């Protein structure tokens, strides 16, 4: 509720954030501002110096703080519909959308107007403000503020600005006119009209530079906006959990994705960076795990073609024991004296064991073969 502090804070955050973005190579082609935001745009465009801008904002905010308190009401109606219902003491403060206006005036009269609109089922919401900005209640500040402006050197803007008073490009004559900036706090903010001048350009990227995301939200909702147009906010919403630094870096990345030239070397000039050589193929998962073998039987001279197991022994299904490897590793022979057949090679043979001693020997050989295969594979892995 301290507008003397709030306006100075809005100006400072917005200006500092804009200079940070300019240092990162993000230079605006056109600027629009909502109320105090147009003073930030004018300062960035060189209309007045930073020192003069700070003195002007401090004077403006302090004298507005000294005025009687008032109220502001957001109304879901067109400009013509709102003007038809306004009492004489209430002013049209802002046009934020084709069907979104803000009215401003004394507290009691605004409360009566809100009750009347709600009875007519018109959506309206009281804003959290301390004064009736951009209304007739600001008239006492206009002339003193104009006198302050006459002592400041005003220049033509070096970057185009869309005037929120007219909704058209700010002319050089308006920029150097003290009365334009003095009446700025009293006139209706025609923000929807300013958006109409830039939202039809699909190549333009809109970036809200300042606290909150109200203006970028209004830009997204504007009916004249090209749906391919990128709209971003440099800072997070008050209810978002991300930090301001994290959100700003994310906004820079999205600006770059949208085709904006970002000076990354300047952004990270105080950090030591090294380039890493990454493989040119995608990371694809391959499994190289030795699966458990099913029960099987392997031998050499003990296997006889056409023989069968004893009646109480059933032949298991053969199980593959080789591993897939991208470098072509294959197990070597288990024994140089005699070539042992793997489970897959003997799975189709019918085997007969003469007695229990032969069966025990067969089992032992299978176990030994599998252990040797596993040892060879482990050695191959360690040697890579």
Backbone torsions as a table, in degrees:
resi	resn	phi	psi	omega
1	UNK	NA	4.8	178.9
2	UNK	-102.3	89.5	-176.3
3	UNK	-64.7	-26.2	177.2
4	UNK	-62.6	-31.3	177.6
5	UNK	-88.8	-41.0	-174.4
6	UNK	-63.1	-45.7	-178.2
7	UNK	-65.0	-41.1	177.7
8	UNK	-64.0	-38.4	179.9
9	UNK	-67.9	-42.9	179.0
10	UNK	-61.0	-45.1	179.7
11	UNK	-62.3	-46.7	-176.1
12	UNK	-63.2	-47.5	-179.4
13	UNK	-63.5	-44.8	-177.4
14	UNK	-65.1	-44.4	-179.2
15	UNK	-65.5	-46.1	-179.6
16	UNK	-62.8	-40.5	179.3
17	UNK	-65.8	-40.5	178.1
18	UNK	-63.5	-41.5	178.4
19	UNK	-67.1	-34.7	176.0
20	UNK	-63.8	-42.8	179.0
21	UNK	-67.0	-38.4	177.3
22	UNK	-63.7	-37.4	176.6
23	UNK	-65.2	-25.2	177.5
24	UNK	-88.6	7.1	177.3
25	UNK	91.5	1.9	-179.8
26	UNK	-90.8	97.8	-176.6
27	UNK	-108.6	127.8	-177.3
28	UNK	-73.2	146.4	172.5
29	UNK	-93.1	-33.9	175.1
30	UNK	-144.8	154.6	-179.7
31	UNK	-135.1	144.3	170.6
32	UNK	-130.8	152.8	-178.9
33	UNK	-140.3	146.7	178.6
34	UNK	-104.1	108.8	179.7
35	UNK	60.4	-112.8	-179.3
36	UNK	-59.3	-28.0	-179.9
37	UNK	-60.1	-28.9	178.4
38	UNK	-71.8	-28.0	173.9
39	UNK	-67.4	-37.8	175.7
40	UNK	-62.8	-45.6	179.3
41	UNK	-61.3	-41.8	-180.0
42	UNK	-64.7	-38.4	178.3
43	UNK	-66.6	-42.9	178.1
44	UNK	-64.6	-31.7	-179.2
45	UNK	-84.8	-3.1	176.6
46	UNK	87.6	13.9	178.4
47	UNK	-64.2	-43.2	171.4
48	UNK	-140.8	157.8	-177.0
49	UNK	-71.3	165.7	179.4
50	UNK	-63.6	-40.5	-179.8
51	UNK	-62.9	-45.0	178.6
52	UNK	-66.2	-39.4	-179.7
53	UNK	-62.3	-42.1	179.6
54	UNK	-64.2	-41.2	178.4
55	UNK	-65.3	-40.0	-179.4
56	UNK	-66.7	-43.0	179.9
57	UNK	-65.7	-39.4	178.9
58	UNK	-64.4	-42.9	178.9
59	UNK	-65.2	-47.3	-179.4
60	UNK	-57.7	-50.0	-175.8
61	UNK	-68.2	-40.3	-178.3
62	UNK	-64.5	-44.2	-178.5
63	UNK	-72.1	-31.0	175.5
64	UNK	-70.0	-33.4	178.4
65	UNK	-63.7	-30.4	-176.7
66	UNK	-79.9	-8.7	-179.6
67	UNK	-77.7	162.1	175.9
68	UNK	-59.9	148.8	-179.1
69	UNK	-69.1	156.1	178.5
70	UNK	-147.0	-167.6	-176.6
71	UNK	-141.4	161.1	178.8
72	UNK	-136.3	144.9	-174.1
73	UNK	-135.1	124.9	175.2
74	UNK	-86.3	132.1	-173.9
75	UNK	-129.7	133.1	177.4
76	UNK	-86.3	74.8	179.2
77	UNK	-148.4	161.4	175.1
78	UNK	-74.9	166.8	179.9
79	UNK	-58.8	-45.1	-178.2
80	UNK	-65.0	-40.3	179.9
81	UNK	-65.8	-39.0	179.4
82	UNK	-67.0	-47.2	-177.9
83	UNK	-59.8	-31.1	-179.8
84	UNK	-70.3	-19.7	-176.1
85	UNK	-110.1	-3.7	-174.6
86	UNK	-75.2	132.2	169.9
87	UNK	-67.9	164.5	-176.5
88	UNK	-62.7	-31.7	-176.4
89	UNK	-81.2	-8.9	-175.5
90	UNK	-104.7	141.4	-178.6
91	UNK	-115.9	154.1	172.2
92	UNK	-82.1	106.2	-172.6
93	UNK	-83.1	-39.4	-175.8
94	UNK	-154.1	149.3	171.9
95	UNK	-119.6	97.5	-175.2
96	UNK	-90.8	-15.2	178.7
97	UNK	-161.7	167.3	179.3
98	UNK	-56.1	-30.1	177.9
99	UNK	-129.8	37.5	178.2
100	UNK	-143.3	106.8	-178.8
101	UNK	-122.3	162.8	176.2
102	UNK	-126.9	129.9	177.7
103	UNK	-112.4	156.3	-170.9
104	UNK	-144.3	140.5	179.7
105	UNK	173.7	-165.8	179.6
106	UNK	-61.2	150.7	-173.4
107	UNK	-60.3	-51.1	-175.0
108	UNK	-64.4	-40.5	-179.6
109	UNK	-68.1	-37.1	176.9
110	UNK	-65.3	-36.9	177.5
111	UNK	-64.6	-40.9	177.6
112	UNK	-65.2	-40.9	178.6
113	UNK	-64.6	-39.6	178.2
114	UNK	-62.3	-43.6	178.0
115	UNK	-61.9	-40.5	179.4
116	UNK	-64.5	-44.5	-178.7
117	UNK	-67.1	-40.9	179.1
118	UNK	-65.7	-33.8	176.6
119	UNK	-65.6	-28.5	177.0
120	UNK	-90.7	9.3	178.6
121	UNK	62.2	36.1	173.8
122	UNK	-95.6	129.1	-179.8
123	UNK	-72.0	125.7	178.4
124	UNK	-149.6	154.9	-176.6
125	UNK	-147.4	133.5	177.8
126	UNK	-75.6	135.4	-179.2
127	UNK	-92.0	153.3	-179.6
128	UNK	-86.1	83.3	178.6
129	UNK	-132.0	159.1	-179.5
130	UNK	-95.7	-22.5	-175.3
131	UNK	-136.1	168.0	178.3
132	UNK	-91.8	77.8	-177.4
133	UNK	-66.8	151.5	178.2
134	UNK	55.4	44.0	177.1
135	UNK	-136.8	177.8	179.1
136	UNK	-62.9	-19.4	178.8
137	UNK	-69.4	-12.0	178.0
138	UNK	-91.0	-4.6	-175.0
139	UNK	-55.1	-37.6	-178.5
140	UNK	-62.4	-17.5	-177.2
141	UNK	-91.8	-19.0	-171.0
142	UNK	-59.3	-53.5	-175.0
143	UNK	-68.1	-45.3	175.9
144	UNK	-59.0	-36.6	179.2
145	UNK	-69.2	-37.2	177.1
146	UNK	-63.3	-37.0	178.3
147	UNK	-64.3	-39.9	175.6
148	UNK	-62.7	-41.3	-178.4
149	UNK	-66.7	-30.4	179.3
150	UNK	-66.6	-18.5	177.2
151	UNK	-93.6	6.8	-179.2
152	UNK	-111.7	138.6	177.5
153	UNK	-78.5	116.8	179.9
154	UNK	-103.6	143.0	-176.5
155	UNK	-128.6	162.8	175.4
156	UNK	-70.4	142.5	-177.8
157	UNK	-68.2	139.2	176.9
158	UNK	-88.0	-16.7	175.3
159	UNK	-122.4	132.7	-178.1
160	UNK	-57.9	138.7	178.1
161	UNK	-124.4	136.0	173.4
162	UNK	-92.9	120.0	-176.3
163	UNK	-70.6	131.7	175.8
164	UNK	-82.8	-6.0	176.2
165	UNK	-84.9	-40.6	-177.7
166	UNK	-106.2	-21.2	-174.3
167	UNK	78.7	7.7	-178.7
168	UNK	-120.7	166.6	177.9
169	UNK	-55.3	136.4	179.5
170	UNK	-69.9	125.2	-180.0
171	UNK	-83.0	162.0	177.8
172	UNK	-62.6	-36.6	-179.9
173	UNK	-65.1	-39.9	177.7
174	UNK	-67.7	-39.7	-176.1
175	UNK	-63.5	-32.9	-177.5
176	UNK	-99.3	10.1	-179.8
177	UNK	-96.6	114.3	179.3
178	UNK	-58.5	-32.9	-178.7
179	UNK	-66.9	-31.7	178.7
180	UNK	-61.4	-48.1	-177.1
181	UNK	-73.7	-27.9	178.5
182	UNK	-70.7	-44.3	-179.7
183	UNK	-77.0	-8.8	-178.7
184	UNK	-57.2	-37.1	-178.2
185	UNK	-75.9	-11.2	-178.0
186	UNK	-104.2	-30.0	-173.7
187	UNK	-76.7	161.1	176.7
188	UNK	-68.4	135.3	175.8
189	UNK	-83.8	108.9	-177.6
190	UNK	-94.8	64.4	-175.0
191	UNK	-67.5	-36.4	178.9
192	UNK	-61.9	-36.5	178.9
193	UNK	-68.8	-36.9	177.7
194	UNK	-65.0	-37.8	178.3
195	UNK	-65.1	-34.7	-178.7
196	UNK	-62.1	-24.7	-178.0
197	UNK	-80.2	-13.9	-175.9
198	UNK	-126.7	-17.5	-174.4
199	UNK	-76.5	-10.7	179.6
200	UNK	-85.4	-2.2	-180.0
201	UNK	-97.7	107.2	-176.6
202	UNK	-69.8	-21.2	-179.9
203	UNK	-82.5	-15.5	-179.2
204	UNK	-77.4	139.4	176.1
205	UNK	-108.7	124.7	-179.3
206	UNK	-97.1	127.1	-179.3
207	UNK	-127.4	120.6	175.4
208	UNK	-81.4	123.4	-177.2
209	UNK	-116.1	98.7	-178.5
210	UNK	157.8	177.4	-179.0
211	UNK	-68.6	138.2	175.9
212	UNK	84.1	-176.2	-177.9
213	UNK	-134.7	24.6	-177.5
214	UNK	-64.0	-45.7	-174.8
215	UNK	-70.4	-38.9	177.6
216	UNK	-66.9	-33.3	175.8
217	UNK	-65.2	-43.0	176.9
218	UNK	-62.4	-37.3	179.6
219	UNK	-66.1	-40.6	178.8
220	UNK	-65.0	-33.0	-177.2
221	UNK	-83.1	-9.8	-175.9
222	UNK	-65.4	128.1	-175.7
223	UNK	-66.3	-22.8	-179.6
224	UNK	-85.9	0.1	-177.2
225	UNK	-73.8	135.4	172.4
226	UNK	-70.2	128.2	-174.7
227	UNK	-66.3	-16.7	176.9
228	UNK	-85.0	-7.2	-176.7
229	UNK	-76.0	134.5	-179.7
230	UNK	-85.0	130.5	178.1
231	UNK	-126.4	122.9	-175.7
232	UNK	-131.7	162.1	173.9
233	UNK	-124.0	136.1	-176.4
234	UNK	-76.5	-24.1	-178.3
235	UNK	-123.9	155.1	-178.2
236	UNK	-75.4	162.6	172.6
237	UNK	-69.9	155.5	-177.3
238	UNK	-60.3	-26.9	-178.0
239	UNK	-93.6	-0.3	177.4
240	UNK	-81.9	148.5	-176.9
241	UNK	-87.6	-14.8	-177.7
242	UNK	-71.5	150.8	179.2
243	UNK	-78.0	163.2	179.2
244	UNK	-63.8	-38.4	180.0
245	UNK	-65.8	-44.6	179.2
246	UNK	-61.8	-42.7	-178.4
247	UNK	-68.7	-37.5	179.2
248	UNK	-64.9	-43.5	177.9
249	UNK	-63.5	-39.2	177.5
250	UNK	-64.6	-39.6	177.6
251	UNK	-64.2	-39.1	177.1
252	UNK	-61.9	-42.7	178.3
253	UNK	-62.6	-40.3	179.6
254	UNK	-72.2	-32.5	173.2
255	UNK	-61.8	-44.0	178.6
256	UNK	-63.2	-40.4	176.6
257	UNK	-61.9	-33.2	-178.9
258	UNK	-81.7	0.0	176.8
259	UNK	103.1	4.4	178.2
260	UNK	-79.5	134.6	178.8
261	UNK	-76.7	115.3	178.5
262	UNK	-108.6	131.5	179.1
263	UNK	-84.8	86.6	-176.1
264	UNK	-68.6	-31.9	178.8
265	UNK	-63.9	-40.0	177.3
266	UNK	-68.8	-37.5	-177.8
267	UNK	-63.1	-36.7	-175.5
268	UNK	-117.1	30.8	-176.1
269	UNK	-66.5	-24.1	-179.0
270	UNK	-90.5	5.9	-179.0
271	UNK	-118.8	143.6	177.8
272	UNK	-84.8	119.7	-177.7
273	UNK	-118.4	141.5	176.4
274	UNK	-129.4	138.9	-180.0
275	UNK	-82.9	134.5	178.4
276	UNK	-106.1	136.5	177.5
277	UNK	-89.3	114.3	-179.4
278	UNK	-102.7	151.9	179.3
279	UNK	-63.4	150.7	-178.0
280	UNK	-85.6	8.4	179.5
281	UNK	-118.3	155.8	-179.4
282	UNK	-70.7	152.4	176.8
283	UNK	-77.2	108.5	-179.5
284	UNK	-116.5	133.8	-178.1
285	UNK	-77.9	128.1	173.1
286	UNK	-125.6	135.6	-176.1
287	UNK	-95.6	126.7	178.0
288	UNK	-126.6	60.1	-177.5
289	UNK	-118.4	134.5	-178.9
290	UNK	-77.0	110.4	-178.5
291	UNK	-74.5	151.0	177.3
292	UNK	-61.1	136.0	180.0
293	UNK	-81.6	145.6	169.9
294	UNK	-77.0	159.9	-179.2
295	UNK	-60.9	124.6	-178.1
296	UNK	-146.8	169.7	-177.4
297	UNK	-128.5	135.0	-179.1
298	UNK	-134.6	143.1	175.6
299	UNK	-164.2	-178.5	176.5
300	UNK	-117.9	-85.2	-178.9
301	UNK	-69.4	-20.5	-177.4
302	UNK	-72.8	-20.6	178.7
303	UNK	-82.0	131.3	179.1
304	UNK	-126.0	124.5	179.8
305	UNK	-59.1	135.0	178.0
306	UNK	83.3	-4.3	179.4
307	UNK	-83.6	166.4	-179.0
308	UNK	-130.3	156.4	173.8
309	UNK	-69.4	160.7	171.0
310	UNK	-59.6	159.5	-173.2
311	UNK	-59.9	-28.5	-175.8
312	UNK	-89.8	5.1	179.6
313	UNK	-118.4	125.5	178.9
314	UNK	-101.9	142.8	-179.2
315	UNK	-82.2	124.2	179.6
316	UNK	-77.3	163.5	174.8
317	UNK	-72.0	141.0	179.6
318	UNK	-66.2	145.1	179.1
319	UNK	-122.2	135.4	-179.9
320	UNK	-70.7	138.4	-178.0
321	UNK	-120.0	3.7	179.9
322	UNK	-90.5	154.7	-179.0
323	UNK	-108.7	142.0	173.9
324	UNK	-77.7	134.9	-177.5
325	UNK	-140.2	135.5	-179.4
326	UNK	-73.1	-13.9	-178.4
327	UNK	-108.7	10.7	172.1
328	UNK	76.3	30.5	178.2
329	UNK	-72.4	135.3	177.4
330	UNK	-135.5	141.2	-179.3
331	UNK	-67.0	142.3	177.9
332	UNK	-86.0	177.7	178.9
333	UNK	-63.6	142.9	-178.3
334	UNK	-73.6	-42.4	-177.0
335	UNK	-130.0	129.1	177.6
336	UNK	-69.6	-22.2	-176.9
337	UNK	-78.0	-37.8	-176.6
338	UNK	-144.8	130.9	179.9
339	UNK	-77.0	123.0	-179.6
340	UNK	-93.1	140.4	177.7
341	UNK	-86.7	140.2	177.6
342	UNK	-78.8	171.7	-179.7
343	UNK	-60.9	-38.8	-179.2
344	UNK	-65.4	-32.3	-177.4
345	UNK	-75.5	-27.3	-176.1
346	UNK	-108.1	3.9	-176.5
347	UNK	-62.5	-28.2	-178.1
348	UNK	-90.4	-4.9	180.0
349	UNK	-85.3	148.3	173.9
350	UNK	-100.2	131.4	-169.0
351	UNK	-121.1	148.8	177.2
352	UNK	-131.6	130.7	176.3
353	UNK	-101.9	128.1	-175.1
354	UNK	-69.7	-34.9	-178.9
355	UNK	-158.6	179.2	-177.9
356	UNK	-65.0	-30.8	179.7
357	UNK	-65.7	-42.3	178.0
358	UNK	-64.4	-38.5	178.7
359	UNK	-64.1	-41.5	177.5
360	UNK	-63.7	-40.2	179.4
361	UNK	-66.5	-37.8	178.1
362	UNK	-62.5	-45.1	178.7
363	UNK	-62.3	-41.6	179.8
364	UNK	-60.7	-43.0	-178.9
365	UNK	-66.0	-37.9	177.6
366	UNK	-60.9	-44.9	-179.2
367	UNK	-64.1	-43.0	179.5
368	UNK	-62.7	-42.3	-179.0
369	UNK	-62.4	-45.1	-178.9
370	UNK	-65.0	-39.0	178.0
371	UNK	-64.0	-40.1	179.4
372	UNK	-68.0	-38.9	177.0
373	UNK	-62.4	-44.2	179.0
374	UNK	-63.4	-40.3	179.9
375	UNK	-64.3	-41.7	178.0
376	UNK	-62.8	-40.2	-179.1
377	UNK	-67.3	-40.8	177.8
378	UNK	-62.5	-40.5	177.5
379	UNK	-63.4	-39.7	178.0
380	UNK	-62.9	-40.8	178.4
381	UNK	-64.5	-42.7	-178.7
382	UNK	-66.1	-28.2	-177.3
383	UNK	-80.0	-10.8	-179.3
384	UNK	-72.4	NA	NA
